[in-house]
């Protein structure tokens, strides 16, 4: 549903914008989306998750996003006119016949070699459309039809793990995600977690182990095939499973599957 999942804000029609939450927020007491968001959950938006929140209040529109800018906010600006969306495709479709646009060939060429290069995190395939920085909050005045950008200093720096600040951050991380996983396990049997022999995989498993959830009700998955690295990973994962008394690669309960139309599949790919 394009209207439900993707907004389009045009400076010439700001009065039509409504407050809405797009995506999901992960908080200690649950995971929130447009169907269950509350005032308390809005106040608890702290960057965790994948979301864009559009708030309309007293003639002002404020647009906030998650810590990593996972969804993306795209902006077109020409003189006093501007339009923005959380879908590059929808924004492009809106302005393509109103203003001259040019192809960003350098960005498009990256698509040919995207396995061996990094993304350009401010550019898009069209020179006149930019990707808003992940640390930005957008403020729109509906009366003045003006757009201003506020940047958040996330104070991203290295903290020694054996310091008081480091241990406090680690405790908070374990406590928060333990609550998230425990709450999920109480509500559904359809949880899966990957486990290999790698250090990062085992650190992630530590959060599940300390959550209080029954790991036999969670599908802990480890690849088992003839590739030599996978064989080694599976052997390590098996030893971990035996040590903590849970089974690997259990089957999910019977499930129902949704069959999407071709039009739906194109929408998923193009709009996001």
MORA-V377766 format. One line per field, one symbol per residue. psi: psi as a letter, one per 20 degrees, with the letter a starting at -180 (. if undefined). A space follows every 50 residues. Layout:
psi: ???
This chain:
psi: oghhipqoppiilhiipqpqppbqporhjrpqahhjprhhhghjojipbn rpoopppljqppoqrrhjkggppppppociqqqqqjoggggghhihihqp qqpnhgghhhhhkiijrrqojiraiphipqpqqhjqppppohgilqpqpp ppoilorppphjrghghggggggggghggghggghhiqjlpqpqpbjqgh ghghhhgghjiiqoiijpoopppoaiphhhggghgghghgghhjlqqqlq qqrpqqqpoqrhggghggggh.
